[in-house]
Amino acid sequence: MDKRAKTLGVAGAITSLIIDSLALLITFLVISLLKKYALEEVKEIGPFYNVFLIIIAIIFGISTIINIFILIMLFKKNLKNPYLLGIFQIIIGSIKILVGFSNFIGLIGGGLTLASGIIIMSEKDKDKENKKTDERDLRDPNIKPQ
């Protein structure tokens, strides 16, 4: 795997983890202050508040699991098919960019993840070219092995 792709992928996953954690803390802080001061008169909001907190926690958990999965796959020594990781990173990076327009700082992690996936997928073409030249070298009797 290309070092640039690995570096960009690690940076994207770590950046996303940090930004998502900060966003979760800020969201919980704002919601708790809102419930304490602004919603004291409104008693019907209680069940919706708890459901909203559960949904936010589930979304954060899914995002964290995806980023940790990307980190684990990037640090594996013998990855059988790195192109699946590239496709996965392109999909996740694109989703982060689409969702990131409401959270502009989140665009950084999405862009880094997307760039890493694109670099991994571009290695596929290089591998095909290398295999073709290796086959030509083996078939041509005039070329001596080095």
N, C-alpha and C positions, 0 to 999 in steps of 0.2 A: 504494500500500500504506500502511496506517495506520502512523503513527510508533510507536505503542505496540506493535503487533505486531512491527515490525522490531526495536525495542529488546529486547523480551522474547525474541525468537528468537535474537538475537545473544548476549544474556546467557546463555540456556540452552545454546547451543552452546559458548561459551567456558567456562562452568562445567563442563559435561560433559567437555570436553577436559582441563581441569586436574584434575578429580577422577579421571578415568580414568587419567591419567598417574601421579598419586600412588598410586592403588590398584595399578597395575602395578608401580611401584617397590617398594612395601611387600610385594606378593606375591612378587616375585623375591627380595627380601631374606630373607623368612621361609623360603621354599623352600630357598634356598642355605644358610642357617643350619641348617635342619632336616637337609639332606643331609650337611652337614659334621659336625654333632655327634650327632644322634640316629640317623642311618641308617648309621653306619660299620659296624655289625655285619651289617646286612642288605644283601647284595650283589645280590639279585634285583630290587631296586627301581630299578636304573639305567635300563632301557629305558622304564619307566613314567614316570619322572621327566622324561626328555627329551620324551616324547610330551605330557605335561602342560604343559611349558613351550611347546611349539609350539602347542598349542591355545590357551593364554592369549595368546600373541603374535598369533595369527590373530584372536581375538575383539577384542583391542585395536585391531588394524589396521582391522577392519570398523567398529568404533565411531568411530575417528578419521576414516575416509573419509566416513561418514554426517554427522558434525558439520561437516566441512569443506565438504561438498556443501550443507548447509543454510546455512552462512555465505556461500558463493558465490551461491546463489540469492537470499538476502536482500539482497545488495549489487548485484544486477543492476538496471540502470536501467529497461529496458523488458522486464518479465517478461510473456510472452504470456498465460499462464494462472496467475495467482497462487493459484487455488483448488486446483490440484494440489499446490502447495507446502504449502497449509494442510492438505490431507488427509494428505500425507506427514508433516508435523509432528505431527498428531494421532496417527497410528499410531506414530511413533517415540517421542513423549512417553508414550503409554500403555505401550509396551513397557518404556521406562526406569522407569516407575513400578512396573510389575509385577515387574521384576527388582530394583528398588531397595529392596525390603523386606529384602534381605540386606545392602544397603549404604545406610544411611539418608541419608548425605550425597548420594548419587546421586539422591535424590528431588527435590532442588532443581533440577537441570538438567532432569529429566523434567517437572516441574511448569511450569517456565518455557517449555519447548518446547511443551507441551500448550496452555498459555494462548495462546501466539502463534498456533498453528494454529487455535484456536477463534476468535480475533479476526479472523484472515484469512477464515475461512469466514463469519463474521457480516457481513463487508463485501459478500458476494455478495447478501444480501437488500437491503442499502442500495442497491447498484447497480441491482437490479431495480426498486426503488421510484423511483429517480431517472429511469430510462428511461421508466417509466409516466407520471410527471409531465411529462417532456419531450414525450412523444407527445401528452398531453392539451393542453399549451400550444400545440403546433403545429397541432392540429386546431381549437382554439377560436378563432374570429375576433375575439372580444371582448378577448382578452388580447394586449396589445402586447408585442413582444420588448423586453427591456431592454438 
